[in-house]
C-alpha cells in the first residue's frame, strides 16, 4: 500500500527478512479505495538498500473481486511452495483433509478446499481434526 517503503517498521522487517534469508512474497493492492500504491513513488521514497527487493522480485497483484482473488491466492501459494524451508509442510498439505469414511480410508468427502489447506500449512496453522501429532 501507499507509504509502505517509508515505514520504519516495514523497513526493519524487510532488513531482518533479508538477513535471515527469508522467502519474500510481495503483494500489491490494486484497489484505489484500499491504498493502491504508485510504484514509481514507492521506489523513489524507498531507501537504497531496499530498492532491489521491489525491482528484483515479482509483485503479486491483490484483487478484491472474489473471481479474481483466487488468482492472487494461487500465486501467493505458489511463491510459498518455492520456499525450501516449507517444502516438507507443502508435501504434507498436498493430501486433502477428508471426513473419515466408515471403513477408515481416505475416500471420504473433502473438509476444506485444497488451496485453503495448503495456505494454512504454509502459515503453520493446524486445522481442526488434524490430530494430536500434527506439528506445524
N, C-alpha and C positions, 0 to 999 in steps of 0.2 A: 504494500500500500504506500501511498504518498508519504514521504518523510522517513521511511524506514532506514535509509542509509545515514541519516543524521542522528538517529537514536544512539546514545552512548551504550545503552544496554544491549541493543541489537549488534552493535559493533563488537562489544565484548564477547557475546555469544558466538559470533562468526569467527573471531580470532581463536577462541577456545576450541571450536569445532575444527579449525584448520590445524591447530597444534595437536589435537587428538586424532587427526587423520579420519575424521568422521565423513560419512556419505552425506553431502549437502543436497537437499532437494528444494529447488526454488519454485515457488508458486506465486503467480501474479494475478491480482484481482483484475477482472475485465469489466466490472460494472462501475460507472462513474459515481453512482449513488453510494458505493461502499469503499471509495478511496482508490479507484483505478489510478495507478501512477503514470507519470510521463517518464519513460526510461531515460531519455536524454537528460532531464533534470535530476533524476536519481543518481546517474553516473557522475554528473557534474558536481554534485554535493557529496559524493562518496569519497572517503579517504583513499589515498593512492594505494595503500597496501591491501585494500579490499576490492578494488575495481575488477581484478581478474576473476573474482567469484561470479560477478554478473556478466562478464564478457566471455568467459570460457565454459560456462555451464548452461545447459538447456534450462529455459524458464518455462514451466508448465502453466498455461493459462487456466485460471479458475473460472468456470462457467456456473452460474447460479441456476439457470434453467435446468430442471431435472433431466430432460432428454439429452442435454449436452454435458451435464455434470458427471455422468457416468464415464465419459471420455476422460475428463480430468482425473477422476479417481483411478481409472485404469492406468493412466500414465504415471501417477504417483506410486501406485503399487508396483509397476514395472521398475521404477527407479529404486524402490525399497528392495526389490529382489536382486538388484545389482550390487548390493552391499554385501561383501563376503562375510561380514560378521553375522549377518542374519540368514545366511544360506540354509543352515540346518532348520531354523524355525520355518522358513518358507517351504521346505520339503515336507515338514510335518503338517503345515497348513494346507498343502495341496490336496490332502484327503478330506472330503467333506464330512462335516459332523452330521450324523443321521440319527433319527429315532431308532432305537433297537427294535428289530423285528422279533417275533415270538421265538424264532429259532436262535436268536442271539447273533445273527450275522450282520453284515454291513449293508444289507439290501433295503433298509428302511427309507423313509422319506427324509429329505434334507431338512435340517432345522434352520439353517441360515444360508443365505446366498453365498456362493463361493468367494466372491470378492470381499464380502464382509468378514469372512473367516480369515482370509489372508491378511486383510487390513489389521484386524485385532491381533493376529500373531506377530505382525511387524511392530505393533505398538507394545507388545509384551503383555497383552491382556488375555487372561484365561476366560473362556466363555462358560456360561452356566452348563453344568453337566459334563464338563471336561474331566472330572475326576480328581482325586487327591494327589495323584502322582504327576499332574501337569505342572511343568515348570516353564516359566516364560523368561 
